[in-house]
Amino acid sequence: MDPMYYETITKLEDAGASPEYVNGWASGFLRNPEREEQRVSEAYTAGYEDGSNKNTDSADKFKA
């Protein structure tokens, strides 16, 4: 597994990012299918997009 994955998850959790954002980021990074429509939140969607792009640009907007 890419060390960036573990480092970024740890950084996001330590920074107090929303668990929904972190789950979305991990899913996007790993190229998992998105959640079904009724379970998607704004934080998850932002995390998924950032994870797909391998950045954390929106993390500060979604604090736990």
PDBQT receptor file of N, H, CA, C and O in Angstrom, charges set to zero:
ATOM      1  N   MET A   1       0.858  -1.181   0.000  1.00  0.00    +0.000 N 
ATOM      2  CA  MET A   1       0.000   0.000   0.000  1.00  0.00    +0.000 C 
ATOM      3  C   MET A   1       0.899   1.238   0.000  1.00  0.00    +0.000 C 
ATOM      4  O   MET A   1       1.957   1.267   0.629  1.00  0.00    +0.000 OA
ATOM      5  N   ASP A   2       0.458   2.218  -0.700  1.00  0.00    +0.000 N 
ATOM      6  H   ASP A   2      -0.401   2.195  -1.211  1.00  0.00    +0.000 HD
ATOM      7  CA  ASP A   2       1.170   3.485  -0.801  1.00  0.00    +0.000 C 
ATOM      8  C   ASP A   2       1.268   4.136   0.588  1.00  0.00    +0.000 C 
ATOM      9  O   ASP A   2       0.244   4.315   1.248  1.00  0.00    +0.000 OA
ATOM     10  N   PRO A   3       2.481   4.494   1.043  1.00  0.00    +0.000 N 
ATOM     11  CA  PRO A   3       2.623   5.128   2.358  1.00  0.00    +0.000 C 
ATOM     12  C   PRO A   3       1.854   6.444   2.465  1.00  0.00    +0.000 C 
ATOM     13  O   PRO A   3       1.490   6.863   3.564  1.00  0.00    +0.000 OA
ATOM     14  N   MET A   4       1.605   7.096   1.328  1.00  0.00    +0.000 N 
ATOM     15  H   MET A   4       1.900   6.756   0.435  1.00  0.00    +0.000 HD
ATOM     16  CA  MET A   4       0.841   8.346   1.345  1.00  0.00    +0.000 C 
ATOM     17  C   MET A   4      -0.538   8.131   1.948  1.00  0.00    +0.000 C 
ATOM     18  O   MET A   4      -1.059   9.011   2.633  1.00  0.00    +0.000 OA
ATOM     19  N   TYR A   5      -1.134   6.973   1.700  1.00  0.00    +0.000 N 
ATOM     20  H   TYR A   5      -0.711   6.258   1.143  1.00  0.00    +0.000 HD
ATOM     21  CA  TYR A   5      -2.455   6.662   2.229  1.00  0.00    +0.000 C 
ATOM     22  C   TYR A   5      -2.447   6.730   3.758  1.00  0.00    +0.000 C 
ATOM     23  O   TYR A   5      -3.250   7.448   4.355  1.00  0.00    +0.000 OA
ATOM     24  N   TYR A   6      -1.544   5.988   4.383  1.00  0.00    +0.000 N 
ATOM     25  H   TYR A   6      -0.891   5.405   3.899  1.00  0.00    +0.000 HD
ATOM     26  CA  TYR A   6      -1.481   5.943   5.845  1.00  0.00    +0.000 C 
ATOM     27  C   TYR A   6      -1.093   7.296   6.439  1.00  0.00    +0.000 C 
ATOM     28  O   TYR A   6      -1.663   7.723   7.443  1.00  0.00    +0.000 OA
ATOM     29  N   GLU A   7      -0.144   7.954   5.832  1.00  0.00    +0.000 N 
ATOM     30  H   GLU A   7       0.319   7.607   5.016  1.00  0.00    +0.000 HD
ATOM     31  CA  GLU A   7       0.302   9.260   6.328  1.00  0.00    +0.000 C 
ATOM     32  C   GLU A   7      -0.824  10.285   6.268  1.00  0.00    +0.000 C 
ATOM     33  O   GLU A   7      -1.004  11.068   7.201  1.00  0.00    +0.000 OA
ATOM     34  N   THR A   8      -1.576  10.283   5.181  1.00  0.00    +0.000 N 
ATOM     35  H   THR A   8      -1.430   9.647   4.423  1.00  0.00    +0.000 HD
ATOM     36  CA  THR A   8      -2.643  11.261   5.028  1.00  0.00    +0.000 C 
ATOM     37  C   THR A   8      -3.798  10.974   5.972  1.00  0.00    +0.000 C 
ATOM     38  O   THR A   8      -4.351  11.902   6.562  1.00  0.00    +0.000 OA
ATOM     39  N   ILE A   9      -4.174   9.715   6.130  1.00  0.00    +0.000 N 
ATOM     40  H   ILE A   9      -3.725   8.961   5.651  1.00  0.00    +0.000 HD
ATOM     41  CA  ILE A   9      -5.252   9.366   7.065  1.00  0.00    +0.000 C 
ATOM     42  C   ILE A   9      -4.872   9.807   8.480  1.00  0.00    +0.000 C 
ATOM     43  O   ILE A   9      -5.693  10.389   9.190  1.00  0.00    +0.000 OA
ATOM     44  N   THR A  10      -3.648   9.535   8.885  1.00  0.00    +0.000 N 
ATOM     45  H   THR A  10      -2.982   9.062   8.308  1.00  0.00    +0.000 HD
ATOM     46  CA  THR A  10      -3.180   9.947  10.215  1.00  0.00    +0.000 C 
ATOM     47  C   THR A  10      -3.209  11.465  10.350  1.00  0.00    +0.000 C 
ATOM     48  O   THR A  10      -3.652  11.993  11.370  1.00  0.00    +0.000 OA
ATOM     49  N   LYS A  11      -2.737  12.164   9.324  1.00  0.00    +0.000 N 
ATOM     50  H   LYS A  11      -2.377  11.735   8.496  1.00  0.00    +0.000 HD
ATOM     51  CA  LYS A  11      -2.725  13.631   9.347  1.00  0.00    +0.000 C 
ATOM     52  C   LYS A  11      -4.142  14.185   9.456  1.00  0.00    +0.000 C 
ATOM     53  O   LYS A  11      -4.384  15.119  10.221  1.00  0.00    +0.000 OA
ATOM     54  N   LEU A  12      -5.071  13.624   8.705  1.00  0.00    +0.000 N 
ATOM     55  H   LEU A  12      -4.875  12.865   8.084  1.00  0.00    +0.000 HD
ATOM     56  CA  LEU A  12      -6.458  14.091   8.747  1.00  0.00    +0.000 C 
ATOM     57  C   LEU A  12      -7.088  13.847  10.113  1.00  0.00    +0.000 C 
ATOM     58  O   LEU A  12      -7.769  14.721  10.649  1.00  0.00    +0.000 OA
ATOM     59  N   GLU A  13      -6.864  12.669  10.676  1.00  0.00    +0.000 N 
ATOM     60  H   GLU A  13      -6.310  11.959  10.241  1.00  0.00    +0.000 HD
ATOM     61  CA  GLU A  13      -7.429  12.360  11.991  1.00  0.00    +0.000 C 
ATOM     62  C   GLU A  13      -6.825  13.254  13.066  1.00  0.00    +0.000 C 
ATOM     63  O   GLU A  13      -7.547  13.749  13.933  1.00  0.00    +0.000 OA
ATOM     64  N   ASP A  14      -5.514  13.469  13.024  1.00  0.00    +0.000 N 
ATOM     65  H   ASP A  14      -4.927  13.067  12.320  1.00  0.00    +0.000 HD
ATOM     66  CA  ASP A  14      -4.855  14.336  14.011  1.00  0.00    +0.000 C 
ATOM     67  C   ASP A  14      -5.323  15.784  13.898  1.00  0.00    +0.000 C 
ATOM     68  O   ASP A  14      -5.357  16.511  14.891  1.00  0.00    +0.000 OA
ATOM     69  N   ALA A  15      -5.684  16.201  12.679  1.00  0.00    +0.000 N 
ATOM     70  H   ALA A  15      -5.656  15.610  11.873  1.00  0.00    +0.000 HD
ATOM     71  CA  ALA A  15      -6.139  17.578  12.459  1.00  0.00    +0.000 C 
ATOM     72  C   ALA A  15      -7.610  17.764  12.821  1.00  0.00    +0.000 C 
ATOM     73  O   ALA A  15      -8.120  18.884  12.792  1.00  0.00    +0.000 OA
ATOM     74  N   GLY A  16      -8.292  16.670  13.162  1.00  0.00    +0.000 N 
ATOM     75  H   GLY A  16      -7.877  15.760  13.186  1.00  0.00    +0.000 HD
ATOM     76  CA  GLY A  16      -9.690  16.755  13.572  1.00  0.00    +0.000 C 
ATOM     77  C   GLY A  16     -10.675  16.796  12.419  1.00  0.00    +0.000 C 
ATOM     78  O   GLY A  16     -11.779  17.321  12.564  1.00  0.00    +0.000 OA
ATOM     79  N   ALA A  17     -10.287  16.250  11.280  1.00  0.00    +0.000 N 
ATOM     80  H   ALA A  17      -9.390  15.824  11.162  1.00  0.00    +0.000 HD
ATOM     81  CA  ALA A  17     -11.197  16.215  10.134  1.00  0.00    +0.000 C 
ATOM     82  C   ALA A  17     -12.407  15.330  10.447  1.00  0.00    +0.000 C 
ATOM     83  O   ALA A  17     -12.305  14.367  11.208  1.00  0.00    +0.000 OA
ATOM     84  N   SER A  18     -13.515  15.661   9.868  1.00  0.00    +0.000 N 
ATOM     85  H   SER A  18     -13.597  16.443   9.250  1.00  0.00    +0.000 HD
ATOM     86  CA  SER A  18     -14.744  14.901  10.036  1.00  0.00    +0.000 C 
ATOM     87  C   SER A  18     -14.542  13.442   9.613  1.00  0.00    +0.000 C 
ATOM     88  O   SER A  18     -13.909  13.179   8.590  1.00  0.00    +0.000 OA
ATOM     89  N   PRO A  19     -15.070  12.501  10.386  1.00  0.00    +0.000 N 
ATOM     90  CA  PRO A  19     -14.964  11.092   9.981  1.00  0.00    +0.000 C 
ATOM     91  C   PRO A  19     -15.575  10.838   8.603  1.00  0.00    +0.000 C 
ATOM     92  O   PRO A  19     -15.088   9.982   7.865  1.00  0.00    +0.000 OA
ATOM     93  N   GLU A  20     -16.620  11.558   8.252  1.00  0.00    +0.000 N 
ATOM     94  H   GLU A  20     -17.015  12.254   8.852  1.00  0.00    +0.000 HD
ATOM     95  CA  GLU A  20     -17.228  11.418   6.930  1.00  0.00    +0.000 C 
ATOM     96  C   GLU A  20     -16.246  11.845   5.838  1.00  0.00    +0.000 C 
ATOM     97  O   GLU A  20     -16.152  11.202   4.794  1.00  0.00    +0.000 OA
ATOM     98  N   TYR A  21     -15.524  12.927   6.086  1.00  0.00    +0.000 N 
ATOM     99  H   TYR A  21     -15.601  13.450   6.935  1.00  0.00    +0.000 HD
ATOM    100  CA  TYR A  21     -14.516  13.381   5.118  1.00  0.00    +0.000 C 
ATOM    101  C   TYR A  21     -13.412  12.329   4.989  1.00  0.00    +0.000 C 
ATOM    102  O   TYR A  21     -12.998  11.992   3.880  1.00  0.00    +0.000 OA
ATOM    103  N   VAL A  22     -12.944  11.819   6.112  1.00  0.00    +0.000 N 
ATOM    104  H   VAL A  22     -13.281  12.093   7.013  1.00  0.00    +0.000 HD
ATOM    105  CA  VAL A  22     -11.868  10.819   6.098  1.00  0.00    +0.000 C 
ATOM    106  C   VAL A  22     -12.320   9.562   5.363  1.00  0.00    +0.000 C 
ATOM    107  O   VAL A  22     -11.560   9.014   4.564  1.00  0.00    +0.000 OA
ATOM    108  N   ASN A  23     -13.543   9.094   5.615  1.00  0.00    +0.000 N 
ATOM    109  H   ASN A  23     -14.160   9.539   6.264  1.00  0.00    +0.000 HD
ATOM    110  CA  ASN A  23     -14.057   7.919   4.907  1.00  0.00    +0.000 C 
ATOM    111  C   ASN A  23     -14.161   8.173   3.411  1.00  0.00    +0.000 C 
ATOM    112  O   ASN A  23     -13.823   7.311   2.600  1.00  0.00    +0.000 OA
ATOM    113  N   GLY A  24     -14.632   9.363   3.052  1.00  0.00    +0.000 N 
ATOM    114  H   GLY A  24     -14.907  10.063   3.711  1.00  0.00    +0.000 HD
ATOM    115  CA  GLY A  24     -14.713   9.714   1.639  1.00  0.00    +0.000 C 
ATOM    116  C   GLY A  24     -13.340   9.781   1.004  1.00  0.00    +0.000 C 
ATOM    117  O   GLY A  24     -13.143   9.308  -0.115  1.00  0.00    +0.000 OA
ATOM    118  N   TRP A  25     -12.385  10.371   1.719  1.00  0.00    +0.000 N 
ATOM    119  H   TRP A  25     -12.545  10.756   2.628  1.00  0.00    +0.000 HD
ATOM    120  CA  TRP A  25     -11.022  10.491   1.189  1.00  0.00    +0.000 C 
ATOM    121  C   TRP A  25     -10.441   9.099   0.942  1.00  0.00    +0.000 C 
ATOM    122  O   TRP A  25      -9.873   8.843  -0.120  1.00  0.00    +0.000 OA
ATOM    123  N   ALA A  26     -10.579   8.213   1.905  1.00  0.00    +0.000 N 
ATOM    124  H   ALA A  26     -11.040   8.420   2.768  1.00  0.00    +0.000 HD
ATOM    125  CA  ALA A  26     -10.039   6.859   1.758  1.00  0.00    +0.000 C 
ATOM    126  C   ALA A  26     -10.697   6.134   0.585  1.00  0.00    +0.000 C 
ATOM    127  O   ALA A  26     -10.015   5.467  -0.193  1.00  0.00    +0.000 OA
ATOM    128  N   SER A  27     -12.008   6.260   0.455  1.00  0.00    +0.000 N 
ATOM    129  H   SER A  27     -12.562   6.802   1.087  1.00  0.00    +0.000 HD
ATOM    130  CA  SER A  27     -12.713   5.605  -0.647  1.00  0.00    +0.000 C 
ATOM    131  C   SER A  27     -12.280   6.156  -2.001  1.00  0.00    +0.000 C 
ATOM    132  O   SER A  27     -12.085   5.398  -2.951  1.00  0.00    +0.000 OA
ATOM    133  N   GLY A  28     -12.131   7.461  -2.088  1.00  0.00    +0.000 N 
ATOM    134  H   GLY A  28     -12.289   8.077  -1.317  1.00  0.00    +0.000 HD
ATOM    135  CA  GLY A  28     -11.683   8.065  -3.337  1.00  0.00    +0.000 C 
ATOM    136  C   GLY A  28     -10.254   7.675  -3.677  1.00  0.00    +0.000 C 
ATOM    137  O   GLY A  28      -9.944   7.378  -4.831  1.00  0.00    +0.000 OA
ATOM    138  N   PHE A  29      -9.385   7.676  -2.674  1.00  0.00    +0.000 N 
ATOM    139  H   PHE A  29      -9.638   7.917  -1.737  1.00  0.00    +0.000 HD
ATOM    140  CA  PHE A  29      -7.981   7.317  -2.892  1.00  0.00    +0.000 C 
ATOM    141  C   PHE A  29      -7.865   5.888  -3.410  1.00  0.00    +0.000 C 
ATOM    142  O   PHE A  29      -7.075   5.607  -4.311  1.00  0.00    +0.000 OA
ATOM    143  N   LEU A  30      -8.660   4.989  -2.831  1.00  0.00    +0.000 N 
ATOM    144  H   LEU A  30      -9.302   5.218  -2.099  1.00  0.00    +0.000 HD
ATOM    145  CA  LEU A  30      -8.616   3.579  -3.204  1.00  0.00    +0.000 C 
ATOM    146  C   LEU A  30      -9.463   3.262  -4.431  1.00  0.00    +0.000 C 
ATOM    147  O   LEU A  30      -9.511   2.116  -4.877  1.00  0.00    +0.000 OA
ATOM    148  N   ARG A  31     -10.131   4.274  -4.976  1.00  0.00    +0.000 N 
ATOM    149  H   ARG A  31     -10.092   5.205  -4.614  1.00  0.00    +0.000 HD
ATOM    150  CA  ARG A  31     -10.987   4.122  -6.154  1.00  0.00    +0.000 C 
ATOM    151  C   ARG A  31     -12.152   3.168  -5.909  1.00  0.00    +0.000 C 
ATOM    152  O   ARG A  31     -12.580   2.446  -6.810  1.00  0.00    +0.000 OA
ATOM    153  N   ASN A  32     -12.661   3.175  -4.668  1.00  0.00    +0.000 N 
ATOM    154  H   ASN A  32     -12.313   3.761  -3.936  1.00  0.00    +0.000 HD
ATOM    155  CA  ASN A  32     -13.856   2.405  -4.355  1.00  0.00    +0.000 C 
ATOM    156  C   ASN A  32     -15.059   3.084  -5.002  1.00  0.00    +0.000 C 
ATOM    157  O   ASN A  32     -15.011   4.286  -5.266  1.00  0.00    +0.000 OA
ATOM    158  N   PRO A  33     -16.139   2.343  -5.263  1.00  0.00    +0.000 N 
ATOM    159  CA  PRO A  33     -17.351   2.995  -5.764  1.00  0.00    +0.000 C 
ATOM    160  C   PRO A  33     -17.897   3.948  -4.701  1.00  0.00    +0.000 C 
ATOM    161  O   PRO A  33     -17.744   3.702  -3.505  1.00  0.00    +0.000 OA
ATOM    162  N   GLU A  34     -18.526   5.023  -5.135  1.00  0.00    +0.000 N 
ATOM    163  H   GLU A  34     -18.651   5.224  -6.106  1.00  0.00    +0.000 HD
ATOM    164  CA  GLU A  34     -19.122   5.957  -4.175  1.00  0.00    +0.000 C 
ATOM    165  C   GLU A  34     -20.285   5.286  -3.454  1.00  0.00    +0.000 C 
ATOM    166  O   GLU A  34     -20.862   4.312  -3.937  1.00  0.00    +0.000 OA
ATOM    167  N   ARG A  35     -20.612   5.833  -2.289  1.00  0.00    +0.000 N 
ATOM    168  H   ARG A  35     -20.144   6.625  -1.897  1.00  0.00    +0.000 HD
ATOM    169  CA  ARG A  35     -21.761   5.339  -1.526  1.00  0.00    +0.000 C 
ATOM    170  C   ARG A  35     -23.043   5.578  -2.323  1.00  0.00    +0.000 C 
ATOM    171  O   ARG A  35     -23.079   6.384  -3.252  1.00  0.00    +0.000 OA
ATOM    172  N   GLU A  36     -24.090   4.854  -1.932  1.00  0.00    +0.000 N 
ATOM    173  H   GLU A  36     -24.061   4.199  -1.177  1.00  0.00    +0.000 HD
ATOM    174  CA  GLU A  36     -25.379   5.090  -2.557  1.00  0.00    +0.000 C 
ATOM    175  C   GLU A  36     -25.902   6.460  -2.144  1.00  0.00    +0.000 C 
ATOM    176  O   GLU A  36     -25.539   6.980  -1.089  1.00  0.00    +0.000 OA
ATOM    177  N   GLU A  37     -26.740   7.027  -2.967  1.00  0.00    +0.000 N 
ATOM    178  H   GLU A  37     -27.034   6.604  -3.824  1.00  0.00    +0.000 HD
ATOM    179  CA  GLU A  37     -27.165   8.418  -2.853  1.00  0.00    +0.000 C 
ATOM    180  C   GLU A  37     -27.684   8.802  -1.470  1.00  0.00    +0.000 C 
ATOM    181  O   GLU A  37     -27.375   9.892  -0.988  1.00  0.00    +0.000 OA
ATOM    182  N   GLN A  38     -28.458   7.948  -0.825  1.00  0.00    +0.000 N 
ATOM    183  H   GLN A  38     -28.709   7.062  -1.217  1.00  0.00    +0.000 HD
ATOM    184  CA  GLN A  38     -29.052   8.309   0.464  1.00  0.00    +0.000 C 
ATOM    185  C   GLN A  38     -28.032   8.339   1.606  1.00  0.00    +0.000 C 
ATOM    186  O   GLN A  38     -28.340   8.850   2.683  1.00  0.00    +0.000 OA
ATOM    187  N   ARG A  39     -26.828   7.805   1.395  1.00  0.00    +0.000 N 
ATOM    188  H   ARG A  39     -26.578   7.390   0.520  1.00  0.00    +0.000 HD
ATOM    189  CA  ARG A  39     -25.812   7.785   2.450  1.00  0.00    +0.000 C 
ATOM    190  C   ARG A  39     -24.677   8.780   2.207  1.00  0.00    +0.000 C 
ATOM    191  O   ARG A  39     -23.711   8.814   2.969  1.00  0.00    +0.000 OA
ATOM    192  N   VAL A  40     -24.785   9.578   1.165  1.00  0.00    +0.000 N 
ATOM    193  H   VAL A  40     -25.570   9.550   0.545  1.00  0.00    +0.000 HD
ATOM    194  CA  VAL A  40     -23.731  10.530   0.822  1.00  0.00    +0.000 C 
ATOM    195  C   VAL A  40     -23.980  11.848   1.544  1.00  0.00    +0.000 C 
ATOM    196  O   VAL A  40     -25.108  12.340   1.584  1.00  0.00    +0.000 OA
ATOM    197  N   SER A  41     -22.923  12.413   2.112  1.00  0.00    +0.000 N 
ATOM    198  H   SER A  41     -22.007  12.013   2.080  1.00  0.00    +0.000 HD
ATOM    199  CA  SER A  41     -22.995  13.729   2.743  1.00  0.00    +0.000 C 
ATOM    200  C   SER A  41     -22.046  14.677   2.015  1.00  0.00    +0.000 C 
ATOM    201  O   SER A  41     -21.231  14.252   1.196  1.00  0.00    +0.000 OA
ATOM    202  N   GLU A  42     -22.162  15.948   2.320  1.00  0.00    +0.000 N 
ATOM    203  H   GLU A  42     -22.824  16.294   2.985  1.00  0.00    +0.000 HD
ATOM    204  CA  GLU A  42     -21.278  16.934   1.697  1.00  0.00    +0.000 C 
ATOM    205  C   GLU A  42     -19.816  16.650   2.051  1.00  0.00    +0.000 C 
ATOM    206  O   GLU A  42     -18.935  16.758   1.197  1.00  0.00    +0.000 OA
ATOM    207  N   ALA A  43     -19.563  16.290   3.305  1.00  0.00    +0.000 N 
ATOM    208  H   ALA A  43     -20.278  16.202   3.998  1.00  0.00    +0.000 HD
ATOM    209  CA  ALA A  43     -18.194  15.993   3.739  1.00  0.00    +0.000 C 
ATOM    210  C   ALA A  43     -17.649  14.761   3.022  1.00  0.00    +0.000 C 
ATOM    211  O   ALA A  43     -16.496  14.752   2.591  1.00  0.00    +0.000 OA
ATOM    212  N   TYR A  44     -18.473  13.724   2.893  1.00  0.00    +0.000 N 
ATOM    213  H   TYR A  44     -19.410  13.732   3.243  1.00  0.00    +0.000 HD
ATOM    214  CA  TYR A  44     -18.043  12.509   2.210  1.00  0.00    +0.000 C 
ATOM    215  C   TYR A  44     -17.699  12.809   0.752  1.00  0.00    +0.000 C 
ATOM    216  O   TYR A  44     -16.663  12.372   0.252  1.00  0.00    +0.000 OA
ATOM    217  N   THR A  45     -18.570  13.556   0.073  1.00  0.00    +0.000 N 
ATOM    218  H   THR A  45     -19.412  13.911   0.479  1.00  0.00    +0.000 HD
ATOM    219  CA  THR A  45     -18.354  13.879  -1.335  1.00  0.00    +0.000 C 
ATOM    220  C   THR A  45     -17.072  14.676  -1.533  1.00  0.00    +0.000 C 
ATOM    221  O   THR A  45     -16.307  14.409  -2.460  1.00  0.00    +0.000 OA
ATOM    222  N   ALA A  46     -16.835  15.658  -0.660  1.00  0.00    +0.000 N 
ATOM    223  H   ALA A  46     -17.456  15.875   0.093  1.00  0.00    +0.000 HD
ATOM    224  CA  ALA A  46     -15.603  16.456  -0.751  1.00  0.00    +0.000 C 
ATOM    225  C   ALA A  46     -14.382  15.577  -0.503  1.00  0.00    +0.000 C 
ATOM    226  O   ALA A  46     -13.376  15.697  -1.201  1.00  0.00    +0.000 OA
ATOM    227  N   GLY A  47     -14.468  14.698   0.485  1.00  0.00    +0.000 N 
ATOM    228  H   GLY A  47     -15.286  14.600   1.052  1.00  0.00    +0.000 HD
ATOM    229  CA  GLY A  47     -13.371  13.785   0.772  1.00  0.00    +0.000 C 
ATOM    230  C   GLY A  47     -13.112  12.831  -0.380  1.00  0.00    +0.000 C 
ATOM    231  O   GLY A  47     -11.962  12.556  -0.723  1.00  0.00    +0.000 OA
ATOM    232  N   TYR A  48     -14.182  12.330  -0.972  1.00  0.00    +0.000 N 
ATOM    233  H   TYR A  48     -15.116  12.554  -0.693  1.00  0.00    +0.000 HD
ATOM    234  CA  TYR A  48     -14.045  11.401  -2.098  1.00  0.00    +0.000 C 
ATOM    235  C   TYR A  48     -13.333  12.086  -3.268  1.00  0.00    +0.000 C 
ATOM    236  O   TYR A  48     -12.429  11.516  -3.880  1.00  0.00    +0.000 OA
ATOM    237  N   GLU A  49     -13.748  13.292  -3.560  1.00  0.00    +0.000 N 
ATOM    238  H   GLU A  49     -14.482  13.755  -3.063  1.00  0.00    +0.000 HD
ATOM    239  CA  GLU A  49     -13.118  14.044  -4.659  1.00  0.00    +0.000 C 
ATOM    240  C   GLU A  49     -11.646  14.324  -4.357  1.00  0.00    +0.000 C 
ATOM    241  O   GLU A  49     -10.790  14.152  -5.225  1.00  0.00    +0.000 OA
ATOM    242  N   ASP A  50     -11.351  14.755  -3.129  1.00  0.00    +0.000 N 
ATOM    243  H   ASP A  50     -12.047  14.895  -2.424  1.00  0.00    +0.000 HD
ATOM    244  CA  ASP A  50      -9.954  15.020  -2.754  1.00  0.00    +0.000 C 
ATOM    245  C   ASP A  50      -9.121  13.740  -2.791  1.00  0.00    +0.000 C 
ATOM    246  O   ASP A  50      -7.988  13.750  -3.272  1.00  0.00    +0.000 OA
ATOM    247  N   GLY A  51      -9.669  12.651  -2.290  1.00  0.00    +0.000 N 
ATOM    248  H   GLY A  51     -10.590  12.643  -1.899  1.00  0.00    +0.000 HD
ATOM    249  CA  GLY A  51      -8.946  11.383  -2.313  1.00  0.00    +0.000 C 
ATOM    250  C   GLY A  51      -8.661  10.926  -3.731  1.00  0.00    +0.000 C 
ATOM    251  O   GLY A  51      -7.578  10.417  -4.019  1.00  0.00    +0.000 OA
ATOM    252  N   SER A  52      -9.625  11.105  -4.609  1.00  0.00    +0.000 N 
ATOM    253  H   SER A  52     -10.505  11.518  -4.375  1.00  0.00    +0.000 HD
ATOM    254  CA  SER A  52      -9.434  10.738  -6.019  1.00  0.00    +0.000 C 
ATOM    255  C   SER A  52      -8.313  11.548  -6.654  1.00  0.00    +0.000 C 
ATOM    256  O   SER A  52      -7.585  11.059  -7.518  1.00  0.00    +0.000 OA
ATOM    257  N   ASN A  53      -8.187  12.806  -6.206  1.00  0.00    +0.000 N 
ATOM    258  H   ASN A  53      -8.778  13.203  -5.504  1.00  0.00    +0.000 HD
ATOM    259  CA  ASN A  53      -7.146  13.696  -6.728  1.00  0.00    +0.000 C 
ATOM    260  C   ASN A  53      -5.862  13.663  -5.907  1.00  0.00    +0.000 C 
ATOM    261  O   ASN A  53      -4.901  14.367  -6.215  1.00  0.00    +0.000 OA
ATOM    262  N   LYS A  54      -5.855  12.838  -4.858  1.00  0.00    +0.000 N 
ATOM    263  H   LYS A  54      -6.636  12.266  -4.609  1.00  0.00    +0.000 HD
ATOM    264  CA  LYS A  54      -4.701  12.677  -3.967  1.00  0.00    +0.000 C 
ATOM    265  C   LYS A  54      -4.242  13.993  -3.337  1.00  0.00    +0.000 C 
ATOM    266  O   LYS A  54      -3.051  14.304  -3.306  1.00  0.00    +0.000 OA
ATOM    267  N   ASN A  55      -5.225  14.763  -2.834  1.00  0.00    +0.000 N 
ATOM    268  H   ASN A  55      -6.193  14.510  -2.859  1.00  0.00    +0.000 HD
ATOM    269  CA  ASN A  55      -4.923  15.984  -2.089  1.00  0.00    +0.000 C 
ATOM    270  C   ASN A  55      -5.895  16.089  -0.914  1.00  0.00    +0.000 C 
ATOM    271  O   ASN A  55      -6.785  15.253  -0.759  1.00  0.00    +0.000 OA
ATOM    272  N   THR A  56      -5.719  17.108  -0.101  1.00  0.00    +0.000 N 
ATOM    273  H   THR A  56      -4.996  17.788  -0.227  1.00  0.00    +0.000 HD
ATOM    274  CA  THR A  56      -6.608  17.330   1.049  1.00  0.00    +0.000 C 
ATOM    275  C   THR A  56      -7.107  18.771   1.061  1.00  0.00    +0.000 C 
ATOM    276  O   THR A  56      -7.256  19.370   2.127  1.00  0.00    +0.000 OA
ATOM    277  N   ASP A  57      -7.361  19.316  -0.096  1.00  0.00    +0.000 N 
ATOM    278  H   ASP A  57      -7.240  18.830  -0.962  1.00  0.00    +0.000 HD
ATOM    279  CA  ASP A  57      -7.721  20.726  -0.228  1.00  0.00    +0.000 C 
ATOM    280  C   ASP A  57      -8.949  21.142   0.569  1.00  0.00    +0.000 C 
ATOM    281  O   ASP A  57      -9.004  22.273   1.054  1.00  0.00    +0.000 OA
ATOM    282  N   SER A  58      -9.931  20.268   0.719  1.00  0.00    +0.000 N 
ATOM    283  H   SER A  58      -9.887  19.350   0.325  1.00  0.00    +0.000 HD
ATOM    284  CA  SER A  58     -11.189  20.627   1.394  1.00  0.00    +0.000 C 
ATOM    285  C   SER A  58     -11.242  20.219   2.860  1.00  0.00    +0.000 C 
ATOM    286  O   SER A  58     -12.251  20.455   3.525  1.00  0.00    +0.000 OA
ATOM    287  N   ALA A  59     -10.206  19.628   3.362  1.00  0.00    +0.000 N 
ATOM    288  H   ALA A  59      -9.387  19.436   2.821  1.00  0.00    +0.000 HD
ATOM    289  CA  ALA A  59     -10.229  19.078   4.728  1.00  0.00    +0.000 C 
ATOM    290  C   ALA A  59     -10.536  20.130   5.782  1.00  0.00    +0.000 C 
ATOM    291  O   ALA A  59     -11.249  19.837   6.742  1.00  0.00    +0.000 OA
ATOM    292  N   ASP A  60     -10.024  21.334   5.635  1.00  0.00    +0.000 N 
ATOM    293  H   ASP A  60      -9.445  21.572   4.856  1.00  0.00    +0.000 HD
ATOM    294  CA  ASP A  60     -10.256  22.378   6.645  1.00  0.00    +0.000 C 
ATOM    295  C   ASP A  60     -11.703  22.798   6.753  1.00  0.00    +0.000 C 
ATOM    296  O   ASP A  60     -12.106  23.349   7.777  1.00  0.00    +0.000 OA
ATOM    297  N   LYS A  61     -12.494  22.554   5.726  1.00  0.00    +0.000 N 
ATOM    298  H   LYS A  61     -12.167  22.107   4.894  1.00  0.00    +0.000 HD
ATOM    299  CA  LYS A  61     -13.917  22.920   5.741  1.00  0.00    +0.000 C 
ATOM    300  C   LYS A  61     -14.748  21.929   6.528  1.00  0.00    +0.000 C 
ATOM    301  O   LYS A  61     -15.886  22.232   6.886  1.00  0.00    +0.000 OA
ATOM    302  N   PHE A  62     -14.207  20.743   6.810  1.00  0.00    +0.000 N 
ATOM    303  H   PHE A  62     -13.282  20.496   6.519  1.00  0.00    +0.000 HD
ATOM    304  CA  PHE A  62     -14.987  19.694   7.446  1.00  0.00    +0.000 C 
ATOM    305  C   PHE A  62     -14.274  19.172   8.692  1.00  0.00    +0.000 C 
ATOM    306  O   PHE A  62     -13.553  18.175   8.647  1.00  0.00    +0.000 OA
ATOM    307  N   LYS A  63     -14.490  19.860   9.782  1.00  0.00    +0.000 N 
ATOM    308  H   LYS A  63     -15.076  20.670   9.819  1.00  0.00    +0.000 HD
ATOM    309  CA  LYS A  63     -13.916  19.472  11.077  1.00  0.00    +0.000 C 
ATOM    310  C   LYS A  63     -14.971  18.732  11.887  1.00  0.00    +0.000 C 
ATOM    311  O   LYS A  63     -16.163  19.029  11.795  1.00  0.00    +0.000 OA
ATOM    312  N   ALA A  64     -14.524  17.776  12.675  1.00  0.00    +0.000 N 
ATOM    313  H   ALA A  64     -13.557  17.535  12.750  1.00  0.00    +0.000 HD
ATOM    314  CA  ALA A  64     -15.439  17.002  13.515  1.00  0.00    +0.000 C 
ATOM    315  C   ALA A  64     -15.965  17.821  14.664  1.00  0.00    +0.000 C 
ATOM    316  O   ALA A  64     -16.750  17.321  15.470  1.00  0.00    +0.000 OA
TER     317      ALA A  64
